Amino acid sequence: MNILKYNGNILVVAAHPDDEILGCGGTVARLVKEGAEVYVLILGEGITSREDTRNREKKRKELENLKNESLAANRLIGVREVFFSDLADNRFDTIAFLDIVKIIEKYKQEIRPGVIFTHFRNDLNIDHQLTFRAVITATRPLPGETVGAVYSFESFSATEWNFPLSFSPNLFIDIEDTLELKASAFSLYLSERRDYPHPRSVEAIRHSAEKWGVQMGRGACEAFEVVRWIY
């Protein structure tokens, strides 16, 4: 049994635009090539936390550009559809937790995924933490639940910046054949890309994949924690 194709469609639940590519872009590209249908749900709008106040009107053009970058990046790796919920950037803790859960439940019911990829529970970023909790809440293993597997990915500039470090992956996916596709997809996020040695740089993406690959005797890997897997 292929644990990455458990029971049909795959859903990636990310807090912000670019998290999905950084966290599992190579894996998604590989799974699409192998015949999977992958969908992406991005909960937060991005960008607006970079000002003193959340001013969507001031950032309207930038937010529109960011969405277009996201659509282009995900199209490149073969994602079937991207959904945006536009929650306040880095302010998920000001939103009723149940409302976040219900957003995930809505798309889960529409897509009926067997697998969900999402954030690591102990990321530094509060939106990532709450996204993880909301996914776990929305996929409680009740009778009739379609999600048989939940995997957590690392998010550059969020997972490694927390303390103490606790990301302990136990699933490694060989992405040697799709690493450059992941790097190319992230390159389309012009508003999010930074210069090396910033962790959100194309060079850092390659270095991270090569680091995990070395640990597994492969050229390049993405690393995940298996949160739940029903065989």
ChimeraX attribute file (.defattr): number of C-alpha atoms within 10 A of each C-alpha:
attribute: neighborCount
match mode: 1-to-1
recipient: residues
	/A:1	6
	/A:2	7
	/A:3	13
	/A:4	21
	/A:5	19
	/A:6	20
	/A:7	16
	/A:8	16
	/A:9	19
	/A:10	28
	/A:11	26
	/A:12	27
	/A:13	25
	/A:14	27
	/A:15	30
	/A:16	23
	/A:17	24
	/A:18	27
	/A:19	25
	/A:20	28
	/A:21	25
	/A:22	23
	/A:23	26
	/A:24	25
	/A:25	28
	/A:26	29
	/A:27	24
	/A:28	29
	/A:29	25
	/A:30	23
	/A:31	20
	/A:32	17
	/A:33	13
	/A:34	10
	/A:35	9
	/A:36	19
	/A:37	20
	/A:38	25
	/A:39	22
	/A:40	22
	/A:41	23
	/A:42	25
	/A:43	24
	/A:44	23
	/A:45	22
	/A:46	22
	/A:47	20
	/A:48	21
	/A:49	14
	/A:50	10
	/A:51	10
	/A:52	7
	/A:53	8
	/A:54	15
	/A:55	11
	/A:56	14
	/A:57	9
	/A:58	11
	/A:59	14
	/A:60	12
	/A:61	11
	/A:62	16
	/A:63	19
	/A:64	12
	/A:65	15
	/A:66	22
	/A:67	21
	/A:68	14
	/A:69	22
	/A:70	26
	/A:71	20
	/A:72	17
	/A:73	26
	/A:74	27
	/A:75	14
	/A:76	16
	/A:77	24
	/A:78	20
	/A:79	24
	/A:80	13
	/A:81	14
	/A:82	17
	/A:83	14
	/A:84	17
	/A:85	15
	/A:86	14
	/A:87	18
	/A:88	20
	/A:89	19
	/A:90	20
	/A:91	14
	/A:92	20
	/A:93	12
	/A:94	8
	/A:95	11
	/A:96	9
	/A:97	15
	/A:98	11
	/A:99	11
	/A:100	21
	/A:101	19
	/A:102	15
	/A:103	16
	/A:104	21
	/A:105	18
	/A:106	12
	/A:107	17
	/A:108	22
	/A:109	11
	/A:110	8
	/A:111	17
	/A:112	18
	/A:113	25
	/A:114	21
	/A:115	24
	/A:116	26
	/A:117	26
	/A:118	30
	/A:119	30
	/A:120	28
	/A:121	23
	/A:122	21
	/A:123	25
	/A:124	18
	/A:125	17
	/A:126	17
	/A:127	23
	/A:128	27
	/A:129	18
	/A:130	22
	/A:131	26
	/A:132	24
	/A:133	18
	/A:134	21
	/A:135	24
	/A:136	18
	/A:137	17
	/A:138	20
	/A:139	20
	/A:140	11
	/A:141	15
	/A:142	8
	/A:143	6
	/A:144	6
	/A:145	15
	/A:146	20
	/A:147	26
	/A:148	20
	/A:149	24
	/A:150	24
	/A:151	23
	/A:152	24
	/A:153	25
	/A:154	26
	/A:155	26
	/A:156	19
	/A:157	14
	/A:158	18
	/A:159	21
	/A:160	17
	/A:161	13
	/A:162	14
	/A:163	10
	/A:164	8
	/A:165	12
	/A:166	13
	/A:167	19
	/A:168	12
	/A:169	17
	/A:170	11
	/A:171	14
	/A:172	18
	/A:173	20
	/A:174	21
	/A:175	25
	/A:176	19
	/A:177	14
	/A:178	21
	/A:179	24
	/A:180	15
	/A:181	19
	/A:182	28
	/A:183	21
	/A:184	15
	/A:185	26
	/A:186	28
	/A:187	17
	/A:188	20
	/A:189	22
	/A:190	12
	/A:191	14
	/A:192	16
	/A:193	16
	/A:194	16
	/A:195	11
	/A:196	12
	/A:197	10
	/A:198	13
	/A:199	20
	/A:200	20
	/A:201	20
	/A:202	22
	/A:203	15
	/A:204	18
	/A:205	23
	/A:206	16
	/A:207	14
	/A:208	17
	/A:209	22
	/A:210	21
	/A:211	17
	/A:212	20
	/A:213	21
	/A:214	13
	/A:215	12
	/A:216	14
	/A:217	12
	/A:218	17
	/A:219	17
	/A:220	26
	/A:221	29
	/A:222	27
	/A:223	25
	/A:224	24
	/A:225	21
	/A:226	16
	/A:227	15
	/A:228	17
	/A:229	14
	/A:230	10
	/A:231	9
